């Protein structure tokens, strides 16, 4: 059982929603993240915003390894 399943909160400053996903801190840029550690926990709203902001970059990474 991971931290998301246990009910950890979103790591974005000012958000108190339950986290839906966890990502590496290196991958998340552009969001004001609070706390320390290697992992960042995002609620569904912030995860959707992160996906939208990094869509091109992630697409290029997939093409590069294909």
N, CA, C, O and CB atoms as a CASP TS submission, in Angstrom:
PFRMAT TS
TARGET T0000
AUTHOR 0000-0000-0000
METHOD Language model
MODEL 1
PARENT N/A
ATOM      1  N   UNK     1       0.849  -1.176   0.000  1.00  0.00           N
ATOM      2  CA  UNK     1       0.000   0.000   0.000  1.00  0.00           C
ATOM      3  C   UNK     1       0.892   1.236   0.000  1.00  0.00           C
ATOM      4  O   UNK     1       1.770   1.382   0.850  1.00  0.00           O
ATOM      5  CB  UNK     1      -0.965   0.000   1.223  1.00  0.00           C
ATOM      6  N   UNK     2       0.659   2.110  -0.952  1.00  0.00           N
ATOM      7  CA  UNK     2       1.468   3.309  -1.073  1.00  0.00           C
ATOM      8  C   UNK     2       0.903   4.481  -0.301  1.00  0.00           C
ATOM      9  O   UNK     2      -0.158   4.388   0.316  1.00  0.00           O
ATOM     10  CB  UNK     2       1.611   3.681  -2.508  1.00  0.00           C
ATOM     11  N   UNK     3       1.624   5.575  -0.346  1.00  0.00           N
ATOM     12  CA  UNK     3       1.206   6.771   0.387  1.00  0.00           C
ATOM     13  C   UNK     3      -0.069   7.378  -0.176  1.00  0.00           C
ATOM     14  O   UNK     3      -0.878   7.917   0.580  1.00  0.00           O
ATOM     15  CB  UNK     3       2.311   7.804   0.366  1.00  0.00           C
ATOM     16  N   UNK     4      -0.265   7.304  -1.481  1.00  0.00           N
ATOM     17  CA  UNK     4      -1.467   7.862  -2.100  1.00  0.00           C
ATOM     18  C   UNK     4      -2.697   7.120  -1.585  1.00  0.00           C
ATOM     19  O   UNK     4      -3.718   7.738  -1.282  1.00  0.00           O
ATOM     20  CB  UNK     4      -1.384   7.775  -3.649  1.00  0.00           C
ATOM     21  N   UNK     5      -2.597   5.799  -1.487  1.00  0.00           N
ATOM     22  CA  UNK     5      -3.710   4.998  -0.996  1.00  0.00           C
ATOM     23  C   UNK     5      -3.988   5.251   0.482  1.00  0.00           C
ATOM     24  O   UNK     5      -5.114   5.064   0.943  1.00  0.00           O
ATOM     25  CB  UNK     5      -3.430   3.527  -1.223  1.00  0.00           C
ATOM     26  N   UNK     6      -2.975   5.672   1.219  1.00  0.00           N
ATOM     27  CA  UNK     6      -3.156   5.955   2.643  1.00  0.00           C
ATOM     28  C   UNK     6      -3.755   7.328   2.898  1.00  0.00           C
ATOM     29  O   UNK     6      -4.140   7.626   4.028  1.00  0.00           O
ATOM     30  CB  UNK     6      -1.839   5.844   3.360  1.00  0.00           C
ATOM     31  N   UNK     7      -3.843   8.174   1.872  1.00  0.00           N
ATOM     32  CA  UNK     7      -4.510   9.455   2.032  1.00  0.00           C
ATOM     33  C   UNK     7      -3.605  10.651   2.198  1.00  0.00           C
ATOM     34  O   UNK     7      -3.958  11.587   2.916  1.00  0.00           O
ATOM     35  CB  UNK     7      -5.392   9.388   3.173  1.00  0.00           C
ATOM     36  N   UNK     8      -2.446  10.654   1.557  1.00  0.00           N
ATOM     37  CA  UNK     8      -1.548  11.803   1.620  1.00  0.00           C
ATOM     38  C   UNK     8      -2.183  12.971   0.855  1.00  0.00           C
ATOM     39  O   UNK     8      -2.941  12.757  -0.091  1.00  0.00           O
ATOM     40  CB  UNK     8      -0.139  11.448   1.032  1.00  0.00           C
ATOM     41  N   UNK     9      -1.877  14.188   1.263  1.00  0.00           N
ATOM     42  CA  UNK     9      -2.450  15.387   0.650  1.00  0.00           C
ATOM     43  C   UNK     9      -1.583  15.868  -0.506  1.00  0.00           C
ATOM     44  O   UNK     9      -0.423  15.474  -0.633  1.00  0.00           O
ATOM     45  CB  UNK     9      -2.609  16.503   1.693  1.00  0.00           C
ATOM     46  N   UNK    10      -2.153  16.719  -1.343  1.00  0.00           N
ATOM     47  CA  UNK    10      -1.468  17.291  -2.494  1.00  0.00           C
ATOM     48  C   UNK    10      -0.289  18.145  -2.024  1.00  0.00           C
ATOM     49  O   UNK    10      -0.399  18.857  -1.026  1.00  0.00           O
ATOM     50  CB  UNK    10      -2.445  18.132  -3.351  1.00  0.00           C
ATOM     51  N   UNK    11       0.832  18.079  -2.736  1.00  0.00           N
ATOM     52  CA  UNK    11       2.054  18.789  -2.355  1.00  0.00           C
ATOM     53  C   UNK    11       2.121  20.223  -2.857  1.00  0.00           C
ATOM     54  O   UNK    11       3.063  20.942  -2.525  1.00  0.00           O
ATOM     55  CB  UNK    11       3.239  18.045  -2.861  1.00  0.00           C
ATOM     56  N   UNK    12       1.146  20.655  -3.648  1.00  0.00           N
ATOM     57  CA  UNK    12       1.147  22.008  -4.197  1.00  0.00           C
ATOM     58  C   UNK    12       0.753  22.988  -3.089  1.00  0.00           C
ATOM     59  O   UNK    12      -0.161  22.729  -2.306  1.00  0.00           O
ATOM     60  CB  UNK    12       0.173  22.121  -5.420  1.00  0.00           C
ATOM     61  N   UNK    13       1.455  24.106  -3.044  1.00  0.00           N
ATOM     62  CA  UNK    13       1.227  25.121  -2.022  1.00  0.00           C
ATOM     63  C   UNK    13      -0.219  25.626  -2.071  1.00  0.00           C
ATOM     64  O   UNK    13      -0.688  26.081  -3.114  1.00  0.00           O
ATOM     65  CB  UNK    13       2.208  26.291  -2.203  1.00  0.00           C
ATOM     66  N   UNK    14      -0.914  25.544  -0.943  1.00  0.00           N
ATOM     67  CA  UNK    14      -2.279  26.047  -0.843  1.00  0.00           C
ATOM     68  C   UNK    14      -3.356  25.046  -1.198  1.00  0.00           C
ATOM     69  O   UNK    14      -4.538  25.377  -1.116  1.00  0.00           O
ATOM     70  CB  UNK    14      -2.427  27.219  -1.706  1.00  0.00           C
ATOM     71  N   UNK    15      -3.000  23.847  -1.585  1.00  0.00           N
ATOM     72  CA  UNK    15      -3.989  22.828  -1.938  1.00  0.00           C
ATOM     73  C   UNK    15      -4.069  21.803  -0.812  1.00  0.00           C
ATOM     74  O   UNK    15      -3.044  21.329  -0.322  1.00  0.00           O
ATOM     75  CB  UNK    15      -3.629  22.138  -3.290  1.00  0.00           C
ATOM     76  N   UNK    16      -5.267  21.471  -0.413  1.00  0.00           N
ATOM     77  CA  UNK    16      -5.446  20.503   0.662  1.00  0.00           C
ATOM     78  C   UNK    16      -6.191  19.261   0.225  1.00  0.00           C
ATOM     79  O   UNK    16      -6.635  18.482   1.068  1.00  0.00           O
ATOM     80  CB  UNK    16      -6.170  21.137   1.799  1.00  0.00           C
ATOM     81  N   UNK    17      -6.338  19.060  -1.077  1.00  0.00           N
ATOM     82  CA  UNK    17      -7.076  17.906  -1.601  1.00  0.00           C
ATOM     83  C   UNK    17      -6.245  16.633  -1.461  1.00  0.00           C
ATOM     84  O   UNK    17      -5.021  16.685  -1.348  1.00  0.00           O
ATOM     85  CB  UNK    17      -7.461  18.131  -3.080  1.00  0.00           C
ATOM     86  N   UNK    18      -6.922  15.504  -1.470  1.00  0.00           N
ATOM     87  CA  UNK    18      -6.234  14.220  -1.422  1.00  0.00           C
ATOM     88  C   UNK    18      -5.481  13.983  -2.726  1.00  0.00           C
ATOM     89  O   UNK    18      -5.963  14.323  -3.807  1.00  0.00           O
ATOM     90  CB  UNK    18      -7.234  13.074  -1.158  1.00  0.00           C
ATOM     91  N   UNK    19      -4.296  13.397  -2.608  1.00  0.00           N
ATOM     92  CA  UNK    19      -3.455  13.144  -3.774  1.00  0.00           C
ATOM     93  C   UNK    19      -4.001  11.970  -4.576  1.00  0.00           C
ATOM     94  O   UNK    19      -4.548  11.021  -4.014  1.00  0.00           O
ATOM     95  CB  UNK    19      -2.004  12.872  -3.348  1.00  0.00           C
ATOM     96  N   UNK    20      -3.847  12.043  -5.887  1.00  0.00           N
ATOM     97  CA  UNK    20      -4.260  10.972  -6.798  1.00  0.00           C
ATOM     98  C   UNK    20      -3.049  10.275  -7.414  1.00  0.00           C
ATOM     99  O   UNK    20      -3.093   9.081  -7.707  1.00  0.00           O
ATOM    100  CB  UNK    20      -5.163  11.531  -7.905  1.00  0.00           C
ATOM    101  N   UNK    21      -1.965  11.037  -7.607  1.00  0.00           N
ATOM    102  CA  UNK    21      -0.761  10.518  -8.260  1.00  0.00           C
ATOM    103  C   UNK    21       0.479  10.984  -7.528  1.00  0.00           C
ATOM    104  O   UNK    21       0.450  11.978  -6.802  1.00  0.00           O
ATOM    105  CB  UNK    21      -0.704  10.957  -9.730  1.00  0.00           C
ATOM    106  N   UNK    22       1.570  10.258  -7.723  1.00  0.00           N
ATOM    107  CA  UNK    22       2.863  10.701  -7.222  1.00  0.00           C
ATOM    108  C   UNK    22       3.837  10.707  -8.386  1.00  0.00           C
ATOM    109  O   UNK    22       3.832   9.807  -9.225  1.00  0.00           O
ATOM    110  CB  UNK    22       3.373   9.788  -6.061  1.00  0.00           C
ATOM    111  N   UNK    23       4.675  11.742  -8.424  1.00  0.00           N
ATOM    112  CA  UNK    23       5.659  11.887  -9.487  1.00  0.00           C
ATOM    113  C   UNK    23       7.005  12.224  -8.877  1.00  0.00           C
ATOM    114  O   UNK    23       7.088  12.645  -7.724  1.00  0.00           O
ATOM    115  CB  UNK    23       5.230  12.971 -10.499  1.00  0.00           C
ATOM    116  N   UNK    24       8.040  12.039  -9.643  1.00  0.00           N
ATOM    117  CA  UNK    24       9.373  12.434  -9.225  1.00  0.00           C
ATOM    118  C   UNK    24       9.437  13.956  -9.147  1.00  0.00           C
ATOM    119  O   UNK    24       8.853  14.650  -9.979  1.00  0.00           O
ATOM    120  CB  UNK    24      10.449  11.882 -10.198  1.00  0.00           C
ATOM    121  N   UNK    25      10.141  14.467  -8.157  1.00  0.00           N
ATOM    122  CA  UNK    25      10.265  15.915  -7.993  1.00  0.00           C
ATOM    123  C   UNK    25      10.946  16.552  -9.205  1.00  0.00           C
ATOM    124  O   UNK    25      10.664  17.702  -9.542  1.00  0.00           O
ATOM    125  CB  UNK    25      11.050  16.239  -6.715  1.00  0.00           C
ATOM    126  N   UNK    26      11.836  15.816  -9.855  1.00  0.00           N
ATOM    127  CA  UNK    26      12.542  16.337 -11.042  1.00  0.00           C
ATOM    128  C   UNK    26      11.591  16.586 -12.212  1.00  0.00           C
ATOM    129  O   UNK    26      11.801  17.515 -12.993  1.00  0.00           O
ATOM    130  CB  UNK    26      13.640  15.358 -11.475  1.00  0.00           C
ATOM    131  N   UNK    27      10.555  15.771 -12.338  1.00  0.00           N
ATOM    132  CA  UNK    27       9.626  15.903 -13.452  1.00  0.00           C
ATOM    133  C   UNK    27       8.688  17.087 -13.295  1.00  0.00           C
ATOM    134  O   UNK    27       8.253  17.671 -14.287  1.00  0.00           O
ATOM    135  CB  UNK    27       8.826  14.644 -13.602  1.00  0.00           C
ATOM    136  N   UNK    28       8.374  17.442 -12.064  1.00  0.00           N
ATOM    137  CA  UNK    28       7.378  18.492 -11.818  1.00  0.00           C
ATOM    138  C   UNK    28       8.073  19.841 -11.757  1.00  0.00           C
ATOM    139  O   UNK    28       8.766  20.166 -10.793  1.00  0.00           O
ATOM    140  CB  UNK    28       6.592  18.225 -10.502  1.00  0.00           C
ATOM    141  N   UNK    29       7.868  20.615 -12.813  1.00  0.00           N
ATOM    142  CA  UNK    29       8.386  21.975 -12.831  1.00  0.00           C
ATOM    143  C   UNK    29       7.240  22.896 -13.204  1.00  0.00           C
ATOM    144  O   UNK    29       6.348  22.503 -13.957  1.00  0.00           O
ATOM    145  CB  UNK    29       9.586  22.125 -13.826  1.00  0.00           C
ATOM    146  N   UNK    30       7.254  24.086 -12.700  1.00  0.00           N
ATOM    147  CA  UNK    30       6.185  25.023 -12.990  1.00  0.00           C
ATOM    148  C   UNK    30       5.126  25.089 -11.920  1.00  0.00           C
ATOM    149  O   UNK    30       4.355  26.048 -11.877  1.00  0.00           O
ATOM    150  CB  UNK    30       5.555  24.674 -14.271  1.00  0.00           C
ATOM    151  N   UNK    31       5.066  24.090 -11.049  1.00  0.00           N
ATOM    152  CA  UNK    31       4.128  24.107  -9.931  1.00  0.00           C
ATOM    153  C   UNK    31       4.895  24.451  -8.661  1.00  0.00           C
ATOM    154  O   UNK    31       6.014  23.981  -8.458  1.00  0.00           O
ATOM    155  CB  UNK    31       3.392  22.735  -9.788  1.00  0.00           C
ATOM    156  N   UNK    32       4.294  25.267  -7.812  1.00  0.00           N
ATOM    157  CA  UNK    32       4.936  25.635  -6.551  1.00  0.00           C
ATOM    158  C   UNK    32       4.695  24.520  -5.538  1.00  0.00           C
ATOM    159  O   UNK    32       3.618  24.412  -4.951  1.00  0.00           O
ATOM    160  CB  UNK    32       4.395  27.004  -6.018  1.00  0.00           C
ATOM    161  N   UNK    33       5.725  23.694  -5.349  1.00  0.00           N
ATOM    162  CA  UNK    33       5.615  22.504  -4.509  1.00  0.00           C
ATOM    163  C   UNK    33       6.214  22.787  -3.140  1.00  0.00           C
ATOM    164  O   UNK    33       7.261  23.425  -3.021  1.00  0.00           O
ATOM    165  CB  UNK    33       6.318  21.294  -5.170  1.00  0.00           C
ATOM    166  N   UNK    34       5.531  22.301  -2.108  1.00  0.00           N
ATOM    167  CA  UNK    34       5.973  22.484  -0.736  1.00  0.00           C
ATOM    168  C   UNK    34       6.503  21.153  -0.216  1.00  0.00           C
ATOM    169  O   UNK    34       6.000  20.095  -0.592  1.00  0.00           O
ATOM    170  CB  UNK    34       4.819  23.018   0.160  1.00  0.00           C
ATOM    171  N   UNK    35       7.505  21.201   0.638  1.00  0.00           N
ATOM    172  CA  UNK    35       8.006  19.998   1.282  1.00  0.00           C
ATOM    173  C   UNK    35       9.320  19.518   0.699  1.00  0.00           C
ATOM    174  O   UNK    35       9.847  20.074  -0.264  1.00  0.00           O
ATOM    175  CB  UNK    35       6.991  18.911   1.182  1.00  0.00           C
ATOM    176  N   UNK    36       9.819  18.482   1.310  1.00  0.00           N
ATOM    177  CA  UNK    36      11.092  17.878   0.917  1.00  0.00           C
ATOM    178  C   UNK    36      10.838  16.467   0.408  1.00  0.00           C
ATOM    179  O   UNK    36       9.713  15.971   0.469  1.00  0.00           O
ATOM    180  CB  UNK    36      12.096  17.861   2.105  1.00  0.00           C
ATOM    181  N   UNK    37      11.865  15.835  -0.086  1.00  0.00           N
ATOM    182  CA  UNK    37      11.770  14.453  -0.521  1.00  0.00           C
ATOM    183  C   UNK    37      11.864  14.310  -2.020  1.00  0.00           C
ATOM    184  O   UNK    37      11.902  15.290  -2.765  1.00  0.00           O
ATOM    185  CB  UNK    37      10.495  13.853  -0.040  1.00  0.00           C
ATOM    186  N   UNK    38      11.902  13.063  -2.440  1.00  0.00           N
ATOM    187  CA  UNK    38      12.060  12.756  -3.864  1.00  0.00           C
ATOM    188  C   UNK    38      10.738  12.765  -4.614  1.00  0.00           C
ATOM    189  O   UNK    38      10.714  13.028  -5.816  1.00  0.00           O
ATOM    190  CB  UNK    38      12.722  11.411  -4.030  1.00  0.00           C
ATOM    191  N   UNK    39       9.642  12.485  -3.928  1.00  0.00           N
ATOM    192  CA  UNK    39       8.343  12.355  -4.568  1.00  0.00           C
ATOM    193  C   UNK    39       7.474  13.577  -4.324  1.00  0.00           C
ATOM    194  O   UNK    39       7.581  14.234  -3.289  1.00  0.00           O
ATOM    195  CB  UNK    39       7.638  11.113  -4.072  1.00  0.00           C
ATOM    196  N   UNK    40       6.618  13.872  -5.284  1.00  0.00           N
ATOM    197  CA  UNK    40       5.643  14.952  -5.186  1.00  0.00           C
ATOM    198  C   UNK    40       4.279  14.313  -5.391  1.00  0.00           C
ATOM    199  O   UNK    40       4.100  13.498  -6.296  1.00  0.00           O
ATOM    200  CB  UNK    40       5.919  16.106  -6.241  1.00  0.00           C
ATOM    201  N   UNK    41       3.329  14.678  -4.563  1.00  0.00           N
ATOM    202  CA  UNK    41       1.992  14.108  -4.633  1.00  0.00           C
ATOM    203  C   UNK    41       1.038  15.164  -5.174  1.00  0.00           C
ATOM    204  O   UNK    41       1.000  16.290  -4.677  1.00  0.00           O
ATOM    205  CB  UNK    41       1.525  13.596  -3.240  1.00  0.00           C
ATOM    206  N   UNK    42       0.255  14.790  -6.209  1.00  0.00           N
ATOM    207  CA  UNK    42      -0.631  15.734  -6.882  1.00  0.00           C
ATOM    208  C   UNK    42      -2.071  15.246  -6.842  1.00  0.00           C
ATOM    209  O   UNK    42      -2.346  14.057  -7.009  1.00  0.00           O
ATOM    210  CB  UNK    42      -0.187  15.949  -8.329  1.00  0.00           C
ATOM    211  N   UNK    43      -2.990  16.191  -6.617  1.00  0.00           N
ATOM    212  CA  UNK    43      -4.420  15.889  -6.707  1.00  0.00           C
ATOM    213  C   UNK    43      -4.792  15.827  -8.183  1.00  0.00           C
ATOM    214  O   UNK    43      -3.962  16.106  -9.049  1.00  0.00           O
ATOM    215  CB  UNK    43      -5.290  16.961  -5.946  1.00  0.00           C
ATOM    216  N   UNK    44      -6.023  15.467  -8.466  1.00  0.00           N
ATOM    217  CA  UNK    44      -6.425  15.297  -9.868  1.00  0.00           C
ATOM    218  C   UNK    44      -6.365  16.605 -10.648  1.00  0.00           C
ATOM    219  O   UNK    44      -6.002  16.593 -11.824  1.00  0.00           O
ATOM    220  CB  UNK    44      -7.832  14.726  -9.942  1.00  0.00           C
ATOM    221  N   UNK    45      -6.709  17.734 -10.029  1.00  0.00           N
ATOM    222  CA  UNK    45      -6.659  19.023 -10.719  1.00  0.00           C
ATOM    223  C   UNK    45      -5.235  19.410 -11.096  1.00  0.00           C
ATOM    224  O   UNK    45      -4.983  19.812 -12.232  1.00  0.00           O
ATOM    225  CB  UNK    45      -7.273  20.108  -9.849  1.00  0.00           C
ATOM    226  N   UNK    46      -4.302  19.292 -10.157  1.00  0.00           N
ATOM    227  CA  UNK    46      -2.917  19.669 -10.427  1.00  0.00           C
ATOM    228  C   UNK    46      -2.227  18.667 -11.350  1.00  0.00           C
ATOM    229  O   UNK    46      -1.352  19.050 -12.126  1.00  0.00           O
ATOM    230  CB  UNK    46      -2.144  19.788  -9.121  1.00  0.00           C
ATOM    231  N   UNK    47      -2.605  17.395 -11.277  1.00  0.00           N
ATOM    232  CA  UNK    47      -2.054  16.402 -12.189  1.00  0.00           C
ATOM    233  C   UNK    47      -2.485  16.706 -13.622  1.00  0.00           C
ATOM    234  O   UNK    47      -1.689  16.598 -14.555  1.00  0.00           O
ATOM    235  CB  UNK    47      -2.498  14.983 -11.781  1.00  0.00           C
ATOM    236  N   UNK    48      -3.748  17.086 -13.788  1.00  0.00           N
ATOM    237  CA  UNK    48      -4.259  17.444 -15.109  1.00  0.00           C
ATOM    238  C   UNK    48      -3.544  18.672 -15.659  1.00  0.00           C
ATOM    239  O   UNK    48      -3.214  18.721 -16.844  1.00  0.00           O
ATOM    240  CB  UNK    48      -5.766  17.697 -15.046  1.00  0.00           C
ATOM    241  N   UNK    49      -3.305  19.665 -14.802  1.00  0.00           N
ATOM    242  CA  UNK    49      -2.589  20.871 -15.223  1.00  0.00           C
ATOM    243  C   UNK    49      -1.149  20.533 -15.611  1.00  0.00           C
ATOM    244  O   UNK    49      -0.629  21.063 -16.593  1.00  0.00           O
ATOM    245  CB  UNK    49      -2.604  21.929 -14.100  1.00  0.00           C
ATOM    246  N   UNK    50      -0.506  19.653 -14.842  1.00  0.00           N
ATOM    247  CA  UNK    50       0.862  19.242 -15.151  1.00  0.00           C
ATOM    248  C   UNK    50       0.907  18.503 -16.484  1.00  0.00           C
ATOM    249  O   UNK    50       1.804  18.741 -17.294  1.00  0.00           O
ATOM    250  CB  UNK    50       1.428  18.353 -14.030  1.00  0.00           C
ATOM    251  N   UNK    51      -0.056  17.606 -16.717  1.00  0.00           N
ATOM    252  CA  UNK    51      -0.100  16.871 -17.974  1.00  0.00           C
ATOM    253  C   UNK    51      -0.261  17.809 -19.157  1.00  0.00           C
ATOM    254  O   UNK    51       0.400  17.641 -20.182  1.00  0.00           O
ATOM    255  CB  UNK    51      -1.232  15.859 -17.956  1.00  0.00           C
ATOM    256  N   UNK    52      -1.133  18.792 -19.020  1.00  0.00           N
ATOM    257  CA  UNK    52      -1.388  19.739 -20.098  1.00  0.00           C
ATOM    258  C   UNK    52      -0.152  20.591 -20.386  1.00  0.00           C
ATOM    259  O   UNK    52       0.159  20.864 -21.545  1.00  0.00           O
ATOM    260  CB  UNK    52      -2.578  20.635 -19.747  1.00  0.00           C
ATOM    261  N   UNK    53       0.552  21.011 -19.336  1.00  0.00           N
ATOM    262  CA  UNK    53       1.720  21.879 -19.488  1.00  0.00           C
ATOM    263  C   UNK    53       2.919  21.146 -20.088  1.00  0.00           C
ATOM    264  O   UNK    53       3.747  21.770 -20.753  1.00  0.00           O
ATOM    265  CB  UNK    53       2.104  22.467 -18.145  1.00  0.00           C
ATOM    266  N   UNK    54       3.026  19.852 -19.870  1.00  0.00           N
ATOM    267  CA  UNK    54       4.204  19.111 -20.315  1.00  0.00           C
ATOM    268  C   UNK    54       3.905  18.141 -21.454  1.00  0.00           C
ATOM    269  O   UNK    54       4.697  17.237 -21.720  1.00  0.00           O
ATOM    270  CB  UNK    54       4.795  18.355 -19.156  1.00  0.00           C
ATOM    271  N   UNK    55       2.790  18.316 -22.116  1.00  0.00           N
ATOM    272  CA  UNK    55       2.380  17.370 -23.152  1.00  0.00           C
ATOM    273  C   UNK    55       3.409  17.245 -24.275  1.00  0.00           C
ATOM    274  O   UNK    55       3.777  16.128 -24.640  1.00  0.00           O
ATOM    275  CB  UNK    55       1.048  17.791 -23.732  1.00  0.00           C
ATOM    276  N   UNK    56       3.874  18.346 -24.820  1.00  0.00           N
ATOM    277  CA  UNK    56       4.850  18.318 -25.918  1.00  0.00           C
ATOM    278  C   UNK    56       6.154  17.654 -25.491  1.00  0.00           C
ATOM    279  O   UNK    56       6.709  16.825 -26.212  1.00  0.00           O
ATOM    280  CB  UNK    56       5.130  19.738 -26.417  1.00  0.00           C
ATOM    281  N   UNK    57       6.628  18.027 -24.322  1.00  0.00           N
ATOM    282  CA  UNK    57       7.889  17.487 -23.810  1.00  0.00           C
ATOM    283  C   UNK    57       7.807  15.962 -23.626  1.00  0.00           C
ATOM    284  O   UNK    57       8.726  15.240 -24.014  1.00  0.00           O
ATOM    285  CB  UNK    57       8.253  18.163 -22.472  1.00  0.00           C
ATOM    286  N   UNK    58       6.728  15.486 -23.047  1.00  0.00           N
ATOM    287  CA  UNK    58       6.553  14.052 -22.843  1.00  0.00           C
ATOM    288  C   UNK    58       6.402  13.321 -24.174  1.00  0.00           C
ATOM    289  O   UNK    58       6.881  12.196 -24.323  1.00  0.00           O
ATOM    290  CB  UNK    58       5.336  13.785 -21.955  1.00  0.00           C
ATOM    291  N   UNK    59       5.747  13.948 -25.132  1.00  0.00           N
ATOM    292  CA  UNK    59       5.579  13.357 -26.453  1.00  0.00           C
ATOM    293  C   UNK    59       6.944  13.181 -27.134  1.00  0.00           C
ATOM    294  O   UNK    59       7.207  12.141 -27.738  1.00  0.00           O
ATOM    295  CB  UNK    59       4.645  14.234 -27.322  1.00  0.00           C
ATOM    296  N   UNK    60       7.803  14.189 -27.037  1.00  0.00           N
ATOM    297  CA  UNK    60       9.142  14.105 -27.623  1.00  0.00           C
ATOM    298  C   UNK    60       9.970  13.025 -26.942  1.00  0.00           C
ATOM    299  O   UNK    60      10.743  12.336 -27.607  1.00  0.00           O
ATOM    300  CB  UNK    60       9.856  15.454 -27.522  1.00  0.00           C
ATOM    301  N   UNK    61       9.826  12.865 -25.635  1.00  0.00           N
ATOM    302  CA  UNK    61      10.552  11.819 -24.920  1.00  0.00           C
ATOM    303  C   UNK    61      10.122  10.429 -25.391  1.00  0.00           C
ATOM    304  O   UNK    61      10.959   9.539 -25.536  1.00  0.00           O
ATOM    305  CB  UNK    61      10.331  11.957 -23.410  1.00  0.00           C
ATOM    306  N   UNK    62       8.831  10.241 -25.629  1.00  0.00           N
ATOM    307  CA  UNK    62       8.342   8.954 -26.107  1.00  0.00           C
ATOM    308  C   UNK    62       8.872   8.645 -27.500  1.00  0.00           C
ATOM    309  O   UNK    62       9.234   7.503 -27.784  1.00  0.00           O
ATOM    310  CB  UNK    62       6.820   8.935 -26.110  1.00  0.00           C
ATOM    311  N   UNK    63       8.920   9.639 -28.362  1.00  0.00           N
ATOM    312  CA  UNK    63       9.414   9.439 -29.729  1.00  0.00           C
ATOM    313  C   UNK    63      10.902   9.118 -29.704  1.00  0.00           C
ATOM    314  O   UNK    63      11.382   8.296 -30.484  1.00  0.00           O
ATOM    315  CB  UNK    63       9.148  10.690 -30.600  1.00  0.00           C
ATOM    316  N   UNK    64      11.611   9.761 -28.820  1.00  0.00           N
ATOM    317  CA  UNK    64      13.048   9.560 -28.737  1.00  0.00           C
ATOM    318  C   UNK    64      13.408   8.126 -28.375  1.00  0.00           C
ATOM    319  O   UNK    64      14.414   7.605 -28.856  1.00  0.00           O
ATOM    320  CB  UNK    64      13.643  10.507 -27.728  1.00  0.00           C
ATOM    321  N   UNK    65      12.592   7.470 -27.523  1.00  0.00           N
ATOM    322  CA  UNK    65      12.901   6.109 -27.074  1.00  0.00           C
ATOM    323  C   UNK    65      12.205   5.032 -27.892  1.00  0.00           C
ATOM    324  O   UNK    65      12.407   3.844 -27.639  1.00  0.00           O
ATOM    325  CB  UNK    65      12.522   5.952 -25.631  1.00  0.00           C
ATOM    326  N   UNK    66      11.406   5.412 -28.848  1.00  0.00           N
ATOM    327  CA  UNK    66      10.664   4.419 -29.624  1.00  0.00           C
ATOM    328  C   UNK    66      11.467   3.809 -30.740  1.00  0.00           C
ATOM    329  O   UNK    66      10.961   2.957 -31.470  1.00  0.00           O
ATOM    330  CB  UNK    66       9.439   5.030 -30.189  1.00  0.00           C
TER
END
